[in-house]
Amino acid sequence: MSKVDLNQPMVIAGRNVWYGLDGEPISTWEADKLLGDQEARQVALTEHGVQFEPGYWRVSTVFLVMDMDHMFSSEGPPVLWETALLDSEHLVDAWRYSTREEALDGHEAMVQRAMKERP
């Protein structure tokens, strides 16, 4: 069994696994640090209502650090951002993106959806 060098970017099936905020591959050590920094990874956050009360919803867009497509495809750009719509009880929906710009556009679209469906 070969050793994994945690100071180098991890590659599985020909794809990098971990990415920094600049979209470049990073080491497992760097990924561990970034995963713990929620503030740095938060791209956008929109909330409506009072948390844990009826009518509350939140749209959160975050940088994932891990390529969420690396297990399913060896082609195409990494999938590194996610927008989630949550209410007081559960995850309602989530969309994933390959670019920050797509994620910001998706965040706005999810907010518009939430305002329409969950006034």
C-alpha positions in Angstrom: 0.0 0.0 0.0 1.4 3.4 -0.9 1.6 6.3 1.5 -0.4 9.5 1.0 1.6 12.7 1.2 -0.7 15.1 3.1 1.4 18.0 2.0 0.6 17.4 -1.7 -2.7 17.8 -3.6 -4.7 14.5 -3.4 -5.6 12.9 -6.8 -8.2 10.1 -7.2 -9.0 8.6 -10.5 -7.1 11.4 -12.3 -8.9 14.2 -10.6 -7.8 16.6 -7.8 -10.0 16.2 -4.7 -9.2 19.4 -2.6 -9.4 23.0 -3.9 -8.6 26.4 -2.4 -10.8 29.4 -2.7 -8.8 30.4 -5.8 -10.0 27.2 -7.5 -6.4 25.7 -7.5 -5.7 22.2 -6.0 -4.5 22.2 -2.4 -3.0 19.7 0.0 -5.1 17.6 2.5 -3.6 19.7 5.3 -4.6 23.0 3.6 -8.1 21.5 3.0 -8.5 20.5 6.6 -7.8 24.1 7.7 -10.1 25.6 5.1 -12.9 23.1 6.0 -12.8 24.5 9.5 -13.1 28.1 8.4 -16.8 28.4 7.7 -16.6 32.2 7.5 -14.1 32.0 4.6 -16.2 29.4 2.8 -19.5 31.3 3.1 -20.2 32.9 -0.3 -23.7 34.3 0.4 -26.4 33.9 3.1 -30.0 35.1 3.0 -32.5 34.5 5.8 -36.2 35.2 6.2 -38.1 35.1 9.5 -37.1 33.8 12.9 -35.1 30.6 13.1 -37.0 27.6 14.4 -40.3 29.5 13.9 -42.9 28.7 11.2 -42.2 30.5 7.9 -38.4 30.7 8.5 -36.1 29.8 5.6 -32.5 30.3 4.8 -30.5 30.2 1.5 -26.8 29.5 2.0 -24.2 29.3 -0.6 -20.8 27.9 0.4 -17.5 26.9 -1.1 -17.2 23.1 -0.6 -13.4 22.6 -0.7 -13.9 19.1 -2.1 -14.7 18.5 -5.8 -18.2 16.9 -5.4 -18.0 15.4 -8.9 -14.6 13.6 -8.5 -16.3 10.3 -7.6 -18.7 10.3 -10.5 -16.8 11.7 -13.5 -13.2 12.0 -14.7 -14.2 14.8 -17.1 -15.4 18.4 -16.8 -14.6 21.1 -14.3 -14.7 20.5 -10.5 -18.0 21.1 -8.7 -16.9 23.3 -5.8 -19.9 25.5 -4.7 -23.3 24.6 -3.3 -26.5 26.6 -2.7 -29.0 25.1 -0.2 -32.5 26.1 0.7 -33.4 25.1 4.3 -36.5 25.7 6.4 -37.0 25.3 10.2 -37.1 21.6 9.8 -35.0 20.3 6.9 -33.1 20.8 3.7 -35.6 21.7 1.0 -33.3 21.7 -2.1 -29.6 22.1 -3.0 -27.8 23.0 -6.3 -24.1 22.7 -7.1 -21.9 24.7 -9.4 -18.4 24.8 -11.0 -17.9 28.5 -10.7 -18.3 31.2 -8.1 -20.3 33.3 -10.6 -22.7 30.4 -11.2 -23.1 29.9 -7.5 -23.9 33.6 -6.9 -26.5 33.5 -9.7 -27.9 30.3 -8.3 -28.1 31.8 -4.8 -30.2 34.7 -6.2 -32.4 32.3 -8.1 -32.9 30.2 -5.0 -33.8 33.3 -2.9 -36.4 34.3 -5.6 -37.8 30.8 -5.4 -38.0 30.8 -1.6 -39.7 34.2 -1.6 -42.3 32.9 -4.1 -42.9 29.5 -2.5 -42.4 30.4 1.1 -43.5 34.0 1.7 
